[in-house]
Amino acid sequence: MTSMFRSFVLAAGAFAAAGAMAQTKWDLATAYPATNFHTENINAFAADIDKATGGKLKITVHANAALFKAPEIKRAVQGGQAQAGEILLVNFQNEWQVFGADGLPFLADSYDEAMKLYKAQKPLLEKKLGEQGMLLLYAVPWPPQGIYSKKPLAAAADLKGVKWRAYSPATARIAELVGAQPVTVQAAEVSQAFATGVVESMMSSGSTGWDAKLHEHVKYWYDTQAWLPKNAIIVNKAAFDALDAATQAAVRKAAADAETRGWASSQKANGETLDKLKAAGMQILPPPPALKADMKKVGDTMLKEWLEKAGPEGKQLVDAFSK
């Protein structure tokens, strides 16, 4: 009996160990709050994969920069410190200009135009990330970008000397062109930065403003619809390749569903967050004609500069988008 019991225990242990080995666990790092629509979409993506694989692949989502700060996530995924992550593509423009295409002011200024730009950009993104040992799973845009300001704005000249939040090379360049003072502030620190006067203005979406409770510190948001920057979900290629074919297919299917759902969520979040900010006392305004014209000139300058830096790839992208 003792021998039989021991054999049973050993067999059960081996079975449990095989089960544990069969389950794969991934960490997915993101810099945004759990309540943000991007993060909610990622959680649904992880749940879809869990369900489709019968628990074979478990993804733990680490929100609000808990695992890595925004600028660190891409390198962490590339190096395998996290199997997957969410990155704001425009943050990496200095590394490769095409990452910043959807941060060019007024190039793509609506959801339809943003999708058109994404279709032109996607093959280039997939090739570059592949060269870096990563895969693009899906991408979802932020709502259209407007200008937050503690004071009313009539023209770009009103931004001269103003402390301006810069979160990407493009937003830093806008500050330079309008004479504002760029200050680098990550998403998780926006609320504190406005509360303490570290920044007084920025270009961002209604969603970011609501996440950061900017209605408590800022009176004005001008709906310039300047651009719709995308967050991309990337995965370490070696981690993906280690999955069996059925699990890989489940990840691809969940990613496609998350992309469709995410674009719809972004449009919904745009209306809802602007309504919330307005109800909380912020003035949601169309840009005055002079401000609109000034920002269009900024956009034209930045597109010209970008094309010079981006070279043939940039021209290929803009030509494909403009068709």
Backbone bond lengths (Angstrom), bond angles and torsions (degrees), N, CA, C in turn:
res aa  C-N    CA-C-N  psi(-1)  N-CA   C-N-CA  omega(-1)  CA-C   N-CA-C  phi
1 M - - - 1.476 - - 1.525 110.78 -
2 T 1.348 113.35 -41.98 1.455 117.72 -179.64 1.518 110.45 -63.02
3 S 1.349 115.11 -42.19 1.464 119.93 179.58 1.529 111.12 -64.60
4 M 1.339 115.76 -42.54 1.470 120.06 178.62 1.532 111.01 -63.72
5 F 1.342 115.72 -42.12 1.467 120.53 -179.44 1.528 110.45 -63.30
6 R 1.364 113.69 -42.09 1.466 117.66 -180.00 1.532 110.49 -63.27
7 S 1.313 116.04 -41.53 1.469 120.39 178.41 1.520 111.18 -62.22
8 F 1.346 114.52 -39.96 1.466 119.63 179.01 1.530 111.12 -63.37
9 V 1.324 115.35 -44.22 1.469 120.69 -179.66 1.524 110.44 -63.30
10 L 1.334 115.70 -44.39 1.468 119.74 179.69 1.526 111.18 -63.10
11 A 1.326 115.71 -41.45 1.471 120.51 179.60 1.526 110.51 -65.29
12 A 1.331 115.80 -41.98 1.469 120.26 179.56 1.522 110.52 -64.90
13 G 1.331 114.31 -39.65 1.470 118.87 178.77 1.518 111.32 -64.62
14 A 1.313 116.28 -42.27 1.467 120.83 179.14 1.521 111.03 -64.17
15 F 1.346 114.63 -40.26 1.465 119.85 178.64 1.536 110.47 -63.61
16 A 1.330 115.73 -43.58 1.477 120.49 179.86 1.518 110.17 -64.79
17 A 1.339 116.37 -40.33 1.463 120.21 179.83 1.525 110.50 -64.82
18 A 1.349 115.81 -40.48 1.476 120.06 178.19 1.515 110.14 -63.37
19 G 1.348 116.02 -39.03 1.466 120.26 178.76 1.510 111.25 -65.10
20 A 1.348 115.17 -41.46 1.467 119.56 -179.99 1.522 110.10 -64.79
21 M 1.368 115.38 -39.62 1.465 119.17 179.77 1.529 110.41 -67.17
22 A 1.311 116.62 -33.34 1.465 120.42 -177.50 1.530 111.61 -69.40
23 Q 1.331 116.46 -24.36 1.463 118.80 179.86 1.531 110.21 -87.92
24 T 1.316 115.60 128.27 1.470 121.60 178.70 1.517 108.92 -104.61
25 K 1.329 115.59 136.17 1.471 120.27 178.92 1.521 110.13 -116.76
26 W 1.311 115.42 129.70 1.464 121.95 176.85 1.521 109.93 -116.89
27 D 1.325 114.95 147.56 1.464 121.69 168.63 1.524 108.29 -104.40
28 L 1.332 116.71 133.75 1.461 121.72 177.07 1.528 107.98 -120.31
29 A 1.316 116.73 117.82 1.466 122.22 -175.94 1.524 110.87 -97.76
30 T 1.327 116.19 133.96 1.464 121.66 174.14 1.525 109.41 -140.23
31 A 1.333 115.61 153.68 1.466 119.91 -175.28 1.526 113.25 -97.24
32 Y 1.341 116.78 1.03 1.465 119.67 -170.79 1.526 112.20 -106.37
33 P 1.345 116.98 156.55 1.472 120.32 -176.60 1.530 112.62 -62.27
34 A 1.313 115.84 156.78 1.474 121.63 -179.87 1.524 111.33 -61.70
35 T 1.334 117.02 -26.76 1.465 121.51 -177.46 1.530 113.25 -85.13
36 N 1.339 117.60 -9.00 1.464 120.18 179.99 1.527 110.06 -70.06
37 F 1.328 117.16 146.50 1.470 120.00 -175.99 1.526 112.09 -62.08
38 H 1.328 117.88 -31.82 1.468 120.49 176.95 1.531 109.98 -61.98
39 T 1.339 116.27 -46.75 1.464 120.96 -177.63 1.523 111.07 -67.76
40 E 1.317 116.98 -39.99 1.465 120.73 176.81 1.534 110.01 -60.12
41 N 1.320 115.80 -39.21 1.462 120.96 178.74 1.532 110.75 -67.13
42 I 1.326 116.52 -39.54 1.474 120.76 177.90 1.529 110.47 -64.81
43 N 1.321 116.81 -41.31 1.468 120.08 177.75 1.528 111.22 -61.78
44 A 1.336 116.30 -38.89 1.469 120.40 176.88 1.534 110.35 -66.72
45 F 1.315 116.84 -38.49 1.470 123.30 176.44 1.536 110.18 -59.62
46 A 1.334 116.24 -46.82 1.474 121.09 179.22 1.528 111.18 -63.94
47 A 1.337 115.71 -40.43 1.480 120.53 179.28 1.530 110.66 -65.72
48 D 1.327 116.49 -39.30 1.476 120.80 178.74 1.531 110.83 -61.79
49 I 1.339 115.29 -40.99 1.469 119.88 -179.90 1.527 110.48 -67.78
50 D 1.319 116.22 -42.78 1.471 121.42 178.02 1.533 110.02 -56.42
51 K 1.328 114.74 -46.14 1.471 120.59 -178.50 1.530 111.42 -68.08
52 A 1.331 116.05 -46.25 1.474 120.02 -175.89 1.521 112.36 -66.65
53 T 1.345 116.84 -29.14 1.466 120.04 -177.93 1.526 112.14 -99.41
54 G 1.329 116.94 3.79 1.461 120.18 -178.06 1.517 112.50 61.78
55 G 1.331 115.37 34.81 1.461 120.37 178.56 1.519 114.19 83.11
56 K 1.314 116.61 6.33 1.471 120.96 -177.84 1.529 111.35 -68.67
57 L 1.348 116.34 -36.38 1.470 121.42 176.07 1.524 108.38 -118.69
58 K 1.316 115.38 116.77 1.469 122.01 179.21 1.525 108.50 -109.75
59 I 1.328 116.65 125.32 1.462 121.13 178.64 1.524 109.14 -112.09
60 T 1.325 116.18 122.14 1.464 121.30 175.12 1.521 108.26 -96.12
61 V 1.331 116.81 121.84 1.462 122.08 -179.40 1.526 108.90 -92.83
62 H 1.327 116.09 123.63 1.468 122.29 179.05 1.531 107.81 -106.59
63 A 1.336 116.56 100.75 1.469 122.17 -174.43 1.538 111.90 -87.07
64 N 1.341 113.96 168.99 1.473 122.68 170.22 1.535 113.14 57.46
65 A 1.332 116.38 39.12 1.471 122.17 177.43 1.527 112.65 59.29
66 A 1.341 117.63 28.04 1.470 121.19 -177.75 1.528 112.15 -70.12
67 L 1.334 117.08 -30.47 1.463 120.92 -177.89 1.528 111.07 -97.70
68 F 1.333 116.36 -49.51 1.467 122.61 176.29 1.524 108.86 -141.94
69 K 1.324 117.32 148.04 1.463 121.62 174.19 1.528 108.67 -72.18
70 A 1.344 115.48 158.40 1.467 120.81 -174.51 1.539 113.99 -47.90
71 P 1.345 118.91 -49.89 1.475 118.21 -176.84 1.528 114.04 -68.34
72 E 1.346 117.35 -14.90 1.473 121.29 -175.85 1.526 113.45 -92.47
73 I 1.345 116.87 -14.93 1.467 120.16 -169.11 1.525 112.83 -65.82
74 K 1.323 117.39 -42.62 1.469 119.47 -177.07 1.527 110.77 -61.28
75 R 1.308 116.71 -46.38 1.468 120.75 179.89 1.536 110.83 -64.70
76 A 1.336 115.84 -36.96 1.476 120.19 179.47 1.526 110.91 -62.92
77 V 1.329 116.76 -41.35 1.471 120.61 178.38 1.531 109.94 -69.66
78 Q 1.318 115.68 -42.93 1.472 120.21 179.67 1.530 110.73 -59.94
79 G 1.330 116.96 -39.70 1.455 121.48 -178.26 1.516 114.36 -87.13
80 G 1.339 117.77 -2.40 1.458 121.61 177.76 1.521 114.93 80.96
81 Q 1.358 117.41 11.53 1.470 119.59 176.17 1.528 110.67 -71.46
82 A 1.321 115.74 -29.01 1.469 123.04 169.16 1.524 105.14 -132.01
83 Q 1.328 116.57 139.97 1.472 118.73 -178.11 1.521 111.87 -72.44
84 A 1.341 116.36 -29.11 1.469 120.23 -177.44 1.520 109.48 -145.97
85 G 1.332 115.62 162.26 1.456 119.54 179.65 1.508 111.36 -165.33
86 E 1.328 114.12 165.85 1.461 121.50 176.90 1.522 107.95 -112.29
87 I 1.323 116.40 127.19 1.465 120.42 179.05 1.523 110.33 -125.73
88 L 1.327 115.13 147.35 1.463 121.04 170.78 1.526 105.50 -86.95
89 L 1.323 116.62 112.78 1.467 120.78 -171.16 1.522 113.08 -55.63
90 V 1.340 117.15 -40.33 1.466 119.73 -175.73 1.526 112.49 -63.20
91 N 1.342 117.39 -20.16 1.466 120.32 178.93 1.527 112.37 -62.50
92 F 1.343 116.03 -19.70 1.460 119.85 -171.75 1.534 112.69 -112.16
93 Q 1.336 115.66 22.05 1.466 121.31 -179.07 1.527 112.03 -60.59
94 N 1.331 117.88 -37.62 1.467 119.66 -178.90 1.522 112.34 -64.34
95 E 1.330 115.90 -25.89 1.465 121.28 178.49 1.530 110.39 -76.06
96 W 1.333 116.05 -39.91 1.471 122.53 -178.04 1.523 107.00 -159.02
97 Q 1.313 116.85 120.05 1.465 121.45 -169.65 1.529 114.01 -57.46
98 V 1.329 117.59 -33.34 1.471 120.59 -176.42 1.530 111.82 -64.13
99 F 1.363 117.41 -26.13 1.462 119.29 174.66 1.532 111.00 -58.68
100 G 1.326 116.74 -26.97 1.467 120.66 -175.90 1.520 115.53 -96.85
101 A 1.331 117.60 8.39 1.473 120.07 -175.27 1.519 112.86 -60.41
102 D 1.354 117.50 -36.63 1.465 118.43 -177.32 1.529 112.16 -85.95
103 G 1.347 116.56 10.57 1.457 120.40 172.99 1.521 112.03 -109.52
104 L 1.333 116.49 8.76 1.466 120.06 178.19 1.525 109.00 -80.28
105 P 1.332 117.37 119.65 1.470 119.92 -174.77 1.520 112.86 -58.25
106 F 1.318 114.77 128.52 1.470 124.52 171.93 1.527 114.45 67.79
107 L 1.353 118.06 13.45 1.468 119.17 172.82 1.526 108.47 -74.79
108 A 1.332 116.75 -51.92 1.469 122.48 175.49 1.523 106.81 -125.69
109 D 1.331 116.71 108.34 1.472 120.11 -169.49 1.538 114.20 -119.42
110 S 1.350 115.47 27.49 1.471 120.73 174.80 1.522 106.89 -155.48
111 Y 1.339 116.99 168.17 1.470 119.42 179.53 1.524 111.57 -63.60
112 D 1.330 117.57 -39.55 1.469 120.24 179.44 1.528 110.79 -63.82
113 E 1.338 115.85 -43.50 1.464 120.57 179.28 1.530 110.57 -67.51
114 A 1.332 116.23 -37.29 1.466 120.59 179.51 1.527 110.87 -64.64
115 M 1.322 117.75 -39.05 1.464 121.62 177.43 1.533 110.59 -66.50
116 K 1.322 115.05 -39.13 1.464 120.06 178.35 1.542 109.83 -62.71
117 L 1.325 116.16 -42.78 1.461 121.23 178.34 1.531 110.54 -65.00
118 Y 1.318 116.81 -40.87 1.472 121.46 -179.64 1.532 110.48 -61.61
119 K 1.323 116.71 -42.31 1.468 120.41 179.96 1.530 111.24 -62.60
120 A 1.338 115.98 -35.42 1.459 120.32 177.94 1.532 111.40 -75.36
121 Q 1.323 116.10 -33.02 1.471 122.92 -175.53 1.527 112.51 -82.25
122 K 1.330 117.06 -30.77 1.469 122.30 -169.67 1.534 114.52 -56.83
123 P 1.347 119.87 -48.16 1.473 118.60 -179.91 1.528 112.43 -59.70
124 L 1.326 116.78 -36.26 1.465 121.13 178.88 1.528 110.56 -68.82
125 L 1.331 116.28 -41.60 1.465 121.02 178.06 1.527 110.66 -61.83
126 E 1.330 115.87 -46.17 1.470 120.47 -178.32 1.533 111.04 -61.18
127 K 1.330 116.09 -40.33 1.472 120.71 -179.54 1.529 110.44 -66.40
128 K 1.319 117.42 -47.73 1.469 121.74 -178.25 1.523 111.39 -64.01
129 L 1.335 116.93 -48.26 1.468 120.10 179.79 1.524 110.99 -63.33
130 G 1.334 116.48 -36.33 1.463 120.85 176.73 1.520 111.61 -61.14
131 E 1.326 116.06 -41.80 1.476 121.10 177.79 1.532 110.80 -63.17
132 Q 1.342 115.89 -27.02 1.465 120.94 -178.45 1.534 112.65 -94.53
133 G 1.344 116.44 8.59 1.454 120.50 176.65 1.518 114.18 81.71
134 M 1.341 116.52 27.08 1.466 120.96 -179.23 1.520 110.96 -134.62
135 L 1.333 115.04 163.71 1.457 121.83 175.15 1.519 108.98 -121.76
136 L 1.322 115.95 145.01 1.468 121.51 171.74 1.527 107.08 -87.93
137 L 1.325 117.17 120.60 1.466 120.24 177.38 1.519 111.11 -88.60
138 Y 1.329 117.04 -50.11 1.466 120.39 176.21 1.520 109.71 -165.19
139 A 1.321 116.20 167.82 1.471 121.43 178.53 1.523 109.86 -141.15
140 V 1.325 115.18 143.28 1.475 122.19 -178.37 1.534 108.53 -136.13
141 P 1.346 117.67 133.81 1.460 118.89 -178.34 1.527 113.23 -82.43
142 W 1.316 113.73 153.78 1.461 120.24 165.01 1.523 107.89 -75.55
143 P 1.329 118.00 159.09 1.465 119.53 173.02 1.534 110.78 -60.66
144 P 1.338 117.04 163.30 1.460 120.76 -179.00 1.531 112.20 -54.15
145 Q 1.322 114.57 142.77 1.464 121.65 -175.46 1.534 112.14 -85.74
146 G 1.318 114.81 134.62 1.461 121.30 174.58 1.518 109.28 -125.96
147 I 1.322 116.04 179.56 1.469 120.62 -177.68 1.523 110.41 -104.19
148 Y 1.329 116.05 120.60 1.467 122.17 170.84 1.521 107.92 -88.61
149 S 1.318 115.64 137.07 1.459 118.91 179.16 1.521 111.07 -150.11
150 K 1.324 114.81 140.87 1.469 119.20 177.54 1.524 111.38 -76.13
151 K 1.342 116.42 -18.01 1.470 120.35 179.25 1.529 109.20 -126.36
152 P 1.340 117.55 158.52 1.471 119.21 179.21 1.526 111.44 -66.48
153 L 1.331 115.90 148.20 1.466 121.72 -179.91 1.527 109.67 -122.06
154 A 1.320 115.95 131.68 1.464 120.66 174.68 1.515 110.74 -107.45
155 A 1.339 115.89 -30.65 1.459 121.71 -177.97 1.525 108.36 -153.42
156 A 1.333 116.56 170.13 1.465 120.60 -178.99 1.523 111.97 -61.86
157 A 1.317 116.82 -27.44 1.469 120.59 179.60 1.529 111.83 -59.61
158 D 1.332 116.85 -26.08 1.478 120.85 179.41 1.527 112.26 -69.45
159 L 1.342 116.79 -11.65 1.462 120.85 179.06 1.530 112.56 -92.81
160 K 1.316 116.87 -2.69 1.466 120.64 -177.89 1.523 110.46 -61.02
161 G 1.325 116.17 125.68 1.459 121.71 178.48 1.520 115.32 79.81
162 V 1.336 116.92 -6.68 1.465 121.18 -178.70 1.540 109.60 -72.37
163 K 1.334 116.61 140.32 1.473 121.19 177.76 1.534 108.75 -76.23
164 W 1.303 115.71 114.23 1.466 124.16 -167.64 1.527 110.55 -114.62
165 R 1.317 117.45 125.20 1.464 120.44 178.44 1.531 110.44 -69.48
166 A 1.328 115.04 122.95 1.460 121.09 175.58 1.524 107.84 -112.43
167 Y 1.334 117.32 127.40 1.467 120.36 179.07 1.523 111.67 -123.26
168 S 1.344 116.42 3.82 1.457 121.20 -178.86 1.528 107.50 -157.08
169 P 1.337 117.98 164.06 1.464 119.56 175.82 1.534 112.68 -56.20
170 A 1.334 116.69 -37.72 1.475 119.91 -178.78 1.527 111.55 -66.27
171 T 1.332 117.64 -43.82 1.466 119.19 -179.05 1.521 111.23 -68.98
172 A 1.331 117.10 -30.56 1.468 120.41 174.93 1.534 110.25 -68.09
173 R 1.326 116.35 -39.11 1.474 120.49 -179.87 1.529 110.71 -68.52
174 I 1.329 118.07 -37.31 1.467 120.72 176.02 1.525 109.58 -57.96
175 A 1.335 115.69 -44.80 1.471 120.48 179.24 1.526 110.55 -56.63
176 E 1.330 116.21 -45.85 1.466 120.39 179.80 1.534 111.31 -60.98
177 L 1.325 116.07 -44.08 1.467 120.23 -176.18 1.529 113.77 -68.77
178 V 1.350 117.26 -27.83 1.480 119.33 178.91 1.528 111.80 -100.05
179 G 1.338 116.19 0.01 1.460 119.17 177.33 1.523 114.30 82.90
180 A 1.342 116.58 15.22 1.468 119.83 177.33 1.533 109.50 -83.23
181 Q 1.308 115.73 170.61 1.468 121.81 -178.23 1.531 108.64 -104.47
182 P 1.358 119.09 105.58 1.470 119.89 -176.15 1.528 112.79 -71.85
183 V 1.327 115.83 135.54 1.465 122.73 177.04 1.529 107.29 -130.92
184 T 1.325 117.34 123.55 1.469 120.49 -178.77 1.525 110.43 -77.65
185 V 1.337 115.42 120.03 1.475 121.82 -179.69 1.529 107.86 -138.15
186 Q 1.341 117.22 125.62 1.462 121.22 178.53 1.535 110.52 -79.40
187 A 1.331 115.79 162.42 1.469 121.83 -174.35 1.529 112.52 -55.08
188 A 1.328 116.52 -41.73 1.468 120.07 -176.08 1.533 112.63 -68.33
189 E 1.351 116.95 -14.36 1.467 120.94 -175.36 1.532 113.35 -109.83
190 V 1.344 117.30 4.99 1.469 121.06 -174.56 1.529 112.24 -60.88
191 S 1.324 117.13 -47.47 1.466 120.98 -177.58 1.524 111.79 -57.55
192 Q 1.317 116.05 -48.25 1.468 120.75 -179.29 1.526 111.26 -64.73
193 A 1.341 115.98 -38.33 1.461 120.33 -179.09 1.528 111.74 -62.35
194 F 1.333 116.91 -41.95 1.468 120.33 177.89 1.526 110.60 -72.62
195 A 1.327 116.52 -38.18 1.469 120.51 -178.28 1.525 111.80 -63.72
196 T 1.329 116.18 -34.55 1.467 120.51 -176.00 1.525 113.46 -97.96
197 G 1.341 116.87 0.43 1.463 119.62 177.97 1.521 114.17 81.09
198 V 1.333 116.97 10.38 1.466 120.30 176.85 1.529 109.37 -64.50
199 V 1.341 116.01 -35.42 1.471 121.12 172.33 1.527 109.81 -131.70
200 E 1.334 115.04 155.20 1.472 121.17 -178.07 1.523 112.12 -124.84
201 S 1.329 115.69 -11.81 1.463 119.61 -177.29 1.529 109.27 -157.49
202 M 1.328 115.85 158.26 1.472 120.55 174.50 1.523 108.71 -168.18
203 M 1.313 114.88 164.39 1.455 120.48 170.06 1.515 107.39 -104.85
204 S 1.336 116.25 123.79 1.457 121.00 178.98 1.525 108.87 -165.51
205 S 1.311 115.21 178.22 1.467 120.27 -176.53 1.524 111.89 -88.31
206 G 1.323 115.35 167.25 1.456 120.70 173.78 1.512 111.18 -61.74
207 S 1.334 115.96 -32.74 1.461 121.11 -179.18 1.531 111.30 -63.35
208 T 1.328 116.53 -45.03 1.469 120.62 177.82 1.525 110.63 -64.08
209 G 1.330 115.97 -40.56 1.467 120.33 179.76 1.520 112.66 -62.33
210 W 1.329 115.49 -38.61 1.464 118.91 179.66 1.531 110.34 -73.05
211 D 1.341 116.61 -41.56 1.474 120.44 176.58 1.530 110.81 -54.00
212 A 1.344 115.40 -41.12 1.467 121.39 -174.46 1.535 113.00 -90.71
213 K 1.352 116.87 3.04 1.467 121.42 -178.63 1.542 111.67 52.93
214 L 1.335 114.98 45.15 1.464 119.03 -175.41 1.520 113.24 -68.94
215 H 1.338 117.35 -16.90 1.463 119.53 176.86 1.530 111.63 -60.51
216 E 1.339 115.85 -19.47 1.466 119.57 179.29 1.529 111.87 -77.62
217 H 1.342 116.61 -17.42 1.470 120.21 -173.82 1.529 114.36 -127.93
218 V 1.326 117.57 -18.06 1.468 121.85 -172.27 1.528 110.05 -125.49
219 K 1.324 116.21 138.53 1.477 119.81 -176.37 1.523 113.95 -97.68
220 Y 1.347 117.17 -24.39 1.468 118.77 -168.64 1.529 112.52 -128.98
221 W 1.350 114.59 139.34 1.470 121.22 170.17 1.522 107.40 -134.41
222 Y 1.344 115.10 121.59 1.463 120.99 -178.96 1.538 109.76 -101.55
223 D 1.313 115.29 122.46 1.462 122.52 -172.99 1.533 111.38 -80.38
224 T 1.334 116.17 75.29 1.465 120.82 -177.08 1.531 112.73 -79.76
225 Q 1.365 117.17 -16.59 1.479 121.88 -176.70 1.530 110.21 47.54
226 A 1.313 115.54 48.92 1.463 121.30 -171.12 1.527 113.91 -70.87
227 W 1.314 117.32 -42.79 1.466 120.91 178.06 1.518 108.87 -166.59
228 L 1.330 116.22 167.68 1.464 121.65 179.01 1.531 107.76 -126.26
229 P 1.323 117.95 85.44 1.469 120.11 -177.23 1.524 110.68 -69.23
230 K 1.328 115.37 146.94 1.467 119.67 -174.96 1.529 111.99 -105.30
231 N 1.318 114.79 143.86 1.462 122.19 165.61 1.522 107.00 -94.30
232 A 1.321 116.46 135.25 1.459 121.16 178.49 1.523 109.72 -114.62
233 I 1.321 115.95 138.48 1.464 121.78 172.82 1.518 106.59 -95.86
234 I 1.327 115.04 118.55 1.459 121.03 -177.60 1.526 109.37 -117.33
235 V 1.334 115.12 155.70 1.469 120.05 -179.51 1.528 108.82 -135.84
236 N 1.308 116.21 145.85 1.457 122.12 174.86 1.536 108.39 -64.82
237 K 1.329 116.25 126.30 1.477 120.39 -173.71 1.534 111.63 -63.79
238 A 1.321 117.14 -39.07 1.470 120.00 179.61 1.528 110.76 -63.66
239 A 1.340 116.39 -39.04 1.470 120.20 178.37 1.530 110.42 -65.76
240 F 1.338 115.72 -41.09 1.464 119.76 178.89 1.530 110.84 -66.88
241 D 1.337 116.53 -43.77 1.466 121.10 -178.33 1.529 112.09 -64.82
242 A 1.338 116.84 -24.62 1.470 121.06 179.71 1.527 112.79 -74.26
243 L 1.337 116.86 -14.26 1.466 120.85 178.45 1.525 110.11 -76.48
244 D 1.329 116.53 151.57 1.467 118.59 174.50 1.529 109.60 -72.81
245 A 1.311 116.37 164.85 1.472 122.02 -173.37 1.532 112.46 -57.75
246 A 1.325 117.12 -40.64 1.469 120.55 -178.73 1.528 111.22 -65.99
247 T 1.338 116.60 -39.15 1.470 120.08 179.51 1.528 110.53 -70.43
248 Q 1.327 116.20 -39.59 1.470 119.93 175.64 1.534 110.69 -58.48
249 A 1.318 116.09 -44.00 1.467 120.98 179.20 1.526 110.92 -63.03
250 A 1.333 116.78 -38.60 1.476 121.13 178.18 1.519 111.10 -64.68
251 V 1.339 116.67 -39.18 1.472 121.22 178.40 1.526 109.90 -65.71
252 R 1.321 116.64 -45.53 1.478 121.07 179.25 1.535 111.09 -60.66
253 K 1.323 116.41 -43.40 1.475 121.04 -179.12 1.527 110.02 -65.55
254 A 1.340 116.98 -44.78 1.470 120.74 179.26 1.525 110.87 -63.86
255 A 1.333 116.45 -35.38 1.466 121.02 178.88 1.533 111.15 -66.86
256 A 1.325 116.46 -43.61 1.473 120.41 178.55 1.528 110.52 -62.26
257 D 1.333 115.95 -41.22 1.474 120.24 178.00 1.526 111.00 -66.03
258 A 1.337 116.44 -39.55 1.462 121.18 -179.60 1.527 111.02 -65.99
259 E 1.324 116.22 -36.18 1.465 119.62 179.18 1.532 110.38 -65.54
260 T 1.320 116.65 -47.89 1.475 120.80 178.57 1.527 110.77 -60.46
261 R 1.325 115.77 -47.49 1.467 121.13 -179.78 1.527 110.94 -64.03
262 G 1.332 116.38 -39.68 1.462 121.34 -177.09 1.518 113.22 -65.43
263 W 1.321 117.39 -41.06 1.473 120.03 178.56 1.532 110.36 -63.83
264 A 1.328 116.20 -40.11 1.474 120.06 177.29 1.530 110.40 -66.93
265 S 1.335 116.78 -40.10 1.475 121.08 179.31 1.521 111.39 -64.64
266 S 1.330 116.45 -36.05 1.462 120.61 179.44 1.532 110.65 -63.10
267 Q 1.321 116.00 -45.13 1.474 119.57 179.13 1.532 110.88 -63.92
268 K 1.330 115.84 -40.58 1.458 120.87 179.21 1.535 110.16 -65.79
269 A 1.332 115.88 -43.81 1.468 120.98 -179.56 1.525 111.21 -63.65
270 N 1.328 116.94 -34.91 1.464 120.37 179.92 1.521 110.74 -58.10
271 G 1.330 116.41 -52.85 1.460 120.20 -179.96 1.519 112.48 -64.46
272 E 1.322 116.05 -44.93 1.475 120.28 -176.22 1.520 112.68 -65.52
273 T 1.336 117.10 -43.84 1.471 119.22 -176.01 1.531 111.19 -71.34
274 L 1.323 117.00 -36.60 1.471 118.84 177.07 1.529 110.42 -65.62
275 D 1.326 116.55 -38.93 1.472 120.34 177.06 1.537 110.62 -62.93
276 K 1.334 116.26 -40.57 1.471 120.43 179.46 1.524 111.10 -66.10
277 L 1.319 116.71 -43.25 1.469 120.38 179.54 1.528 110.64 -62.83
278 K 1.325 115.31 -41.34 1.470 120.55 178.93 1.531 110.62 -63.60
279 A 1.334 115.83 -44.68 1.467 120.51 179.81 1.522 111.59 -64.01
280 A 1.335 115.72 -27.71 1.473 120.64 -179.48 1.530 112.35 -85.76
281 G 1.339 116.47 0.03 1.466 119.64 173.49 1.515 116.54 111.91
282 M 1.330 117.99 -2.25 1.463 119.21 178.08 1.527 110.09 -80.50
283 Q 1.322 116.47 142.55 1.466 120.65 176.85 1.537 108.57 -87.07
284 I 1.329 115.92 119.16 1.470 122.17 178.69 1.536 106.15 -101.00
285 L 1.330 115.91 111.77 1.463 120.06 -167.76 1.523 112.82 -128.17
286 P 1.350 116.67 151.03 1.463 118.38 169.46 1.534 108.19 -73.43
287 P 1.334 118.70 149.76 1.463 118.83 179.80 1.526 110.71 -68.54
288 P 1.343 118.57 135.32 1.467 119.71 174.49 1.530 110.25 -57.28
289 P 1.332 119.14 150.82 1.470 121.90 -176.00 1.527 114.05 -50.98
290 A 1.323 117.92 -42.16 1.475 120.46 -178.54 1.530 110.95 -65.97
291 L 1.331 116.35 -41.00 1.463 120.36 178.93 1.525 110.45 -64.56
292 K 1.329 115.82 -42.11 1.468 121.24 179.93 1.535 110.22 -62.34
293 A 1.332 116.59 -45.53 1.470 121.52 -179.70 1.529 110.88 -65.05
294 D 1.323 116.21 -41.35 1.471 120.55 179.40 1.528 111.14 -63.34
295 M 1.323 116.78 -42.95 1.457 120.23 -178.39 1.534 111.37 -70.60
296 K 1.326 116.76 -30.25 1.475 120.33 175.81 1.535 109.70 -64.87
297 K 1.336 116.44 -39.26 1.475 120.20 177.04 1.526 110.53 -63.77
298 V 1.327 115.78 -40.05 1.466 120.88 176.44 1.533 109.57 -59.11
299 G 1.334 115.82 -44.76 1.463 121.22 179.48 1.523 111.96 -61.36
300 D 1.343 117.20 -43.45 1.468 121.15 179.62 1.527 111.09 -62.39
301 T 1.335 115.48 -42.66 1.471 120.38 178.75 1.524 110.80 -62.27
302 M 1.337 115.58 -44.67 1.462 120.16 -176.44 1.528 112.40 -69.12
303 L 1.335 117.71 -34.52 1.461 120.60 177.06 1.529 109.91 -65.34
304 K 1.326 116.17 -43.06 1.481 121.07 178.96 1.532 109.91 -60.96
305 E 1.336 115.78 -46.69 1.472 120.45 179.60 1.527 111.00 -62.78
306 W 1.322 115.61 -41.19 1.460 120.97 -177.46 1.525 110.51 -65.21
307 L 1.319 117.47 -43.54 1.462 120.92 -179.82 1.522 111.15 -62.33
308 E 1.329 116.68 -36.31 1.470 120.50 177.80 1.535 110.98 -64.46
309 K 1.335 115.94 -40.09 1.469 120.68 -178.95 1.532 111.82 -77.79
310 A 1.326 116.49 -37.72 1.471 121.17 -173.35 1.520 112.79 -76.33
311 G 1.334 117.51 -22.73 1.463 120.72 177.09 1.518 113.36 66.13
312 P 1.356 116.61 -150.66 1.470 120.90 -175.77 1.532 113.96 -57.39
313 E 1.345 116.86 -38.01 1.474 119.49 179.16 1.526 111.07 -61.76
314 G 1.323 116.46 -41.89 1.459 121.15 179.33 1.517 111.77 -64.19
315 K 1.330 115.50 -42.63 1.467 120.13 179.12 1.523 110.32 -65.24
316 Q 1.336 116.25 -41.55 1.470 121.28 177.92 1.530 109.88 -58.77
317 L 1.327 116.51 -43.17 1.463 121.66 -178.51 1.524 111.29 -65.86
318 V 1.328 116.65 -49.58 1.479 120.66 -178.21 1.530 110.28 -65.33
319 D 1.325 117.37 -38.48 1.471 120.53 178.39 1.536 110.32 -63.66
320 A 1.338 116.27 -42.99 1.477 120.57 179.45 1.529 110.38 -65.23
321 F 1.320 116.46 -39.49 1.466 121.41 178.89 1.532 111.13 -67.82
322 S 1.313 117.19 -37.12 1.476 121.54 -174.09 1.526 113.27 -78.93
323 K 1.334 117.71 -12.45 1.481 120.57 -178.60 1.517 111.70 -60.42
